[in-house]
Amino acid sequence: MRAFEALEKTAQLKELKEYGRVRATRSMALIGRDVVVETTDPADRNGLYQQQFLHLNCEPGFTAPQGYRFEKSMTEGCVLTNYEPDNKETFG
């Protein structure tokens, strides 16, 4: 899982540099216990958040609003969260 997170961090930082944000058209990987699920559907992600999956966010300075999960990841500079700024349906 540590290797996956490191690759995902590299991809996110590249997109932030090139586009100024992680592209919304890209699918998102949600991390569970020893499993990763990738989906482009916000409704699917909301269901996965209810099952305790979390999204890896490596944006420098990112914090989640109160009420959302916000946990340290295995990768320095990244966090695990159930908050997606562009997804108004995200569960807190």
C-alpha positions in Angstrom: 0.0 0.0 0.0 2.9 2.3 0.7 4.2 2.0 -2.9 0.7 2.7 -4.3 0.3 5.8 -2.1 3.7 7.0 -3.3 2.8 6.6 -7.0 -0.6 8.3 -6.4 1.2 11.2 -4.7 3.5 11.7 -7.6 0.5 11.7 -10.0 -1.4 14.2 -7.9 1.5 16.6 -7.6 2.1 16.4 -11.3 -1.5 17.3 -12.0 -1.4 20.1 -9.5 1.7 21.6 -11.2 0.3 21.2 -14.7 -3.4 22.1 -14.2 -3.4 23.9 -10.8 -5.6 21.2 -9.3 -6.2 17.4 -9.5 -8.3 17.0 -12.6 -12.0 16.4 -11.9 -12.3 14.1 -15.0 -9.8 11.6 -13.5 -11.0 8.6 -11.6 -10.3 8.6 -7.9 -8.7 5.8 -5.9 -10.3 5.0 -2.5 -8.2 3.1 -0.1 -9.6 0.4 2.3 -7.9 -2.1 4.4 -5.3 -3.7 2.0 -7.5 -2.9 -1.1 -7.9 0.0 -3.5 -11.0 0.7 -5.6 -10.8 3.2 -8.5 -14.0 4.8 -9.7 -15.2 7.8 -11.7 -18.7 7.8 -10.2 -19.3 10.1 -7.2 -22.3 7.9 -6.1 -20.0 4.9 -6.0 -17.4 6.8 -3.9 -20.1 7.9 -1.5 -21.1 4.3 -0.9 -17.4 3.4 -0.4 -17.0 6.2 2.1 -19.8 4.6 4.1 -17.8 1.4 4.1 -14.9 3.2 5.6 -12.8 3.7 2.4 -10.9 7.0 2.2 -9.5 9.1 -0.6 -5.7 9.8 -0.6 -5.2 13.6 -0.9 -1.6 14.9 -1.3 -2.4 18.5 -2.0 -0.1 20.6 0.1 -1.9 22.3 3.0 -5.1 20.4 2.4 -7.5 20.1 5.4 -11.0 18.7 5.6 -13.9 20.6 7.1 -15.0 19.7 10.6 -17.2 16.5 10.5 -15.2 14.7 7.8 -12.6 12.0 8.5 -9.0 13.2 8.2 -6.3 10.7 8.9 -2.5 10.5 8.4 -1.5 8.3 5.4 1.5 6.1 5.1 3.0 8.6 2.7 4.6 11.9 4.0 2.6 14.9 2.9 -0.6 13.0 2.2 -3.8 12.4 4.2 -6.7 10.1 4.0 -10.2 11.7 4.0 -13.8 11.2 3.0 -14.0 14.8 1.8 -14.0 15.8 -1.8 -14.2 19.6 -2.4 -15.9 19.1 -5.8 -18.4 16.5 -4.7 -21.3 18.0 -2.9 -22.6 14.6 -1.9 -19.6 13.6 0.1 -20.4 12.1 3.5 -19.2 13.6 6.7 
